[in-house]
Amino acid sequence: MIEIDVALGARSYPIFIGSGVIDRAGQELARLNATRVLVVTNTTVGPLYGERVLESIRRALPGVPAAMVQLPDGEQFKDLDHVRLILDAAVDCGLDRRSFMVALGGGVVGDMTGFAASMWMRGIGFMQIPTTVLSQVDSSVGGKTGVNLPAGKNLIGAFHQPSSVLVDPDVLKTLDARQVSAGIAEVVKYGFLGDARFVETLERSMHALRALDAGTVSEVVAHCCRMKADIVHRDERETGERAKLNLGHTFGHAIEKETGFSRWLHGEAVAAGTVMAAVLSRRLGYLSEGDVDRIRSLVTAAGLPARIGGISAQRAWEAMLGDKKSLGGVVRFVVMRAIGESAVERVPQPLVLETMRECGWS
């Protein structure tokens, strides 16, 4: 088992990575002195792993009430109405200030559970048990929580760090190929934003990663978690460096919003957005056409779309103005100054619109 510490002073917590670590849930909650537990999952993951987590809790915490609530599965359900389902379950369970919520699922479940935990009695503890590639390498670490509004993604939320993260590569075996590829989009992001050698590793090992080779998955997940833990340690509330983790997301969030949060998976939208960020970086004079081709090739090798067309550039720009990453009416983009080097910059609107149209937006 690999253990990584997210060093945030009194809010520090461990990430445990290893086969079967999902069965450590009860032990961790006992260490945290949980008085009651609510496991939050969805209708896909719950039937697969819900009872296993509850049994772990019952063994380690006999007599401690533990219950489970299942949400519908999908980004389109990441809203206040469905957070209310979690809060209603918290009422039914009688959660108190020393109780814990457990997020058992992918990024949507993790974001919603963390947000509900941040609100319940002004904030209780929660644990992350991520079950997708995307959530294991990215969203389960760092304490970003939130839900969507029709106006945009994650506009309502809070920074609320988990108390523990349990990453079990074995649970990925129940994912279909599309979900695996969608998670790899966030893996690829880490290389392009700050680690050129990691990009080379991914170019060599992409086939093994997509096939969920155990050694490759553990190595890649641990590398991404270490990178994110280091970034979060230096910039917990995204006032500077942490914003680089949004590489590809400004374009990607616009894709999701303009297609109703249902046509494309988050990782697929981010992958196409990352290629658009590369094209923008080339237009700014940072990348060569060969660099863009290399980025596009790795995205394609991951089984991801390098281009998503059919979107109105003007409407996408208006969506970006309402994105939580814009400041004072100025849209900020994460650009690549080289493969493995990134920065957050203001970019003139005409250049952004030209990039959109080059990438197939009308």
DAFEN-V20870 format. One record per residue. N is the residue number from 1. RES is the residue in one small letter. SS is DSSP state (helix for helix, strand for strand, loop for the rest). Layout:
N & RES & SS
N & RES & SS
//
This chain:
1 & m & loop
2 & i & strand
3 & e & strand
4 & i & strand
5 & d & strand
6 & v & strand
7 & a & loop
8 & l & loop
9 & g & helix
10 & a & helix
11 & r & helix
12 & s & loop
13 & y & strand
14 & p & strand
15 & i & strand
16 & f & strand
17 & i & strand
18 & g & loop
19 & s & loop
20 & g & loop
21 & v & helix
22 & i & helix
23 & d & helix
24 & r & helix
25 & a & helix
26 & g & helix
27 & q & helix
28 & e & helix
29 & l & helix
30 & a & helix
31 & r & helix
32 & l & loop
33 & n & loop
34 & a & loop
35 & t & loop
36 & r & loop
37 & v & strand
38 & l & strand
39 & v & strand
40 & v & strand
41 & t & strand
42 & n & strand
43 & t & loop
44 & t & loop
45 & v & loop
46 & g & helix
47 & p & helix
48 & l & helix
49 & y & helix
50 & g & helix
51 & e & helix
52 & r & helix
53 & v & helix
54 & l & helix
55 & e & helix
56 & s & helix
57 & i & helix
58 & r & helix
59 & r & helix
60 & a & helix
61 & l & loop
62 & p & loop
63 & g & loop
64 & v & loop
65 & p & loop
66 & a & strand
67 & a & strand
68 & m & strand
69 & v & strand
70 & q & strand
71 & l & strand
72 & p & loop
73 & d & loop
74 & g & loop
75 & e & helix
76 & q & helix
77 & f & helix
78 & k & loop
79 & d & loop
80 & l & helix
81 & d & helix
82 & h & helix
83 & v & helix
84 & r & helix
85 & l & helix
86 & i & helix
87 & l & helix
88 & d & helix
89 & a & helix
90 & a & helix
91 & v & helix
92 & d & helix
93 & c & helix
94 & g & loop
95 & l & loop
96 & d & loop
97 & r & loop
98 & r & loop
99 & s & loop
100 & f & strand
101 & m & strand
102 & v & strand
103 & a & strand
104 & l & strand
105 & g & strand
106 & g & loop
107 & g & helix
108 & v & helix
109 & v & helix
110 & g & helix
111 & d & helix
112 & m & helix
113 & t & helix
114 & g & helix
115 & f & helix
116 & a & helix
117 & a & helix
118 & s & helix
119 & m & helix
120 & w & helix
121 & m & helix
122 & r & helix
123 & g & loop
124 & i & loop
125 & g & strand
126 & f & strand
127 & m & strand
128 & q & strand
129 & i & strand
130 & p & strand
131 & t & loop
132 & t & loop
133 & v & helix
134 & l & helix
135 & s & helix
136 & q & helix
137 & v & helix
138 & d & helix
139 & s & helix
140 & s & loop
141 & v & loop
142 & g & loop
143 & g & loop
144 & k & strand
145 & t & strand
146 & g & strand
147 & v & strand
148 & n & strand
149 & l & strand
150 & p & loop
151 & a & loop
152 & g & strand
153 & k & strand
154 & n & strand
155 & l & strand
156 & i & strand
157 & g & strand
158 & a & strand
159 & f & strand
160 & h & loop
161 & q & loop
162 & p & loop
163 & s & loop
164 & s & strand
165 & v & strand
166 & l & strand
167 & v & strand
168 & d & loop
169 & p & helix
170 & d & helix
171 & v & helix
172 & l & helix
173 & k & helix
174 & t & helix
175 & l & loop
176 & d & loop
177 & a & helix
178 & r & helix
179 & q & helix
180 & v & helix
181 & s & helix
182 & a & helix
183 & g & helix
184 & i & helix
185 & a & helix
186 & e & helix
187 & v & helix
188 & v & helix
189 & k & helix
190 & y & helix
191 & g & helix
192 & f & helix
193 & l & helix
194 & g & helix
195 & d & loop
196 & a & helix
197 & r & helix
198 & f & helix
199 & v & helix
200 & e & helix
201 & t & helix
202 & l & helix
203 & e & helix
204 & r & helix
205 & s & helix
206 & m & helix
207 & h & helix
208 & a & helix
209 & l & helix
210 & r & helix
211 & a & loop
212 & l & loop
213 & d & loop
214 & a & helix
215 & g & helix
216 & t & helix
217 & v & helix
218 & s & helix
219 & e & helix
220 & v & helix
221 & v & helix
222 & a & helix
223 & h & helix
224 & c & helix
225 & c & helix
226 & r & helix
227 & m & helix
228 & k & helix
229 & a & helix
230 & d & helix
231 & i & helix
232 & v & helix
233 & h & helix
234 & r & helix
235 & d & loop
236 & e & loop
237 & r & loop
238 & e & loop
239 & t & loop
240 & g & loop
241 & e & helix
242 & r & helix
243 & a & helix
244 & k & helix
245 & l & helix
246 & n & helix
247 & l & loop
248 & g & loop
249 & h & helix
250 & t & helix
251 & f & helix
252 & g & helix
253 & h & helix
254 & a & helix
255 & i & helix
256 & e & helix
257 & k & helix
258 & e & helix
259 & t & loop
260 & g & loop
261 & f & loop
262 & s & loop
263 & r & loop
264 & w & loop
265 & l & loop
266 & h & helix
267 & g & helix
268 & e & helix
269 & a & helix
270 & v & helix
271 & a & helix
272 & a & helix
273 & g & helix
274 & t & helix
275 & v & helix
276 & m & helix
277 & a & helix
278 & a & helix
279 & v & helix
280 & l & helix
281 & s & helix
282 & r & helix
283 & r & helix
284 & l & loop
285 & g & loop
286 & y & loop
287 & l & loop
288 & s & loop
289 & e & helix
290 & g & helix
291 & d & helix
292 & v & helix
293 & d & helix
294 & r & helix
295 & i & helix
296 & r & helix
297 & s & helix
298 & l & helix
299 & v & helix
300 & t & helix
301 & a & helix
302 & a & loop
303 & g & loop
304 & l & loop
305 & p & loop
306 & a & loop
307 & r & loop
308 & i & loop
309 & g & loop
310 & g & loop
311 & i & loop
312 & s & loop
313 & a & helix
314 & q & helix
315 & r & helix
316 & a & helix
317 & w & helix
318 & e & helix
319 & a & helix
320 & m & helix
321 & l & helix
322 & g & loop
323 & d & loop
324 & k & loop
325 & k & loop
326 & s & loop
327 & l & strand
328 & g & loop
329 & g & loop
330 & v & strand
331 & v & loop
332 & r & strand
333 & f & strand
334 & v & strand
335 & v & strand
336 & m & strand
337 & r & strand
338 & a & strand
339 & i & loop
340 & g & loop
341 & e & strand
342 & s & strand
343 & a & strand
344 & v & strand
345 & e & strand
346 & r & strand
347 & v & loop
348 & p & loop
349 & q & helix
350 & p & helix
351 & l & helix
352 & v & helix
353 & l & helix
354 & e & helix
355 & t & helix
356 & m & helix
357 & r & helix
358 & e & helix
359 & c & loop
360 & g & loop
361 & w & loop
362 & s & loop
//
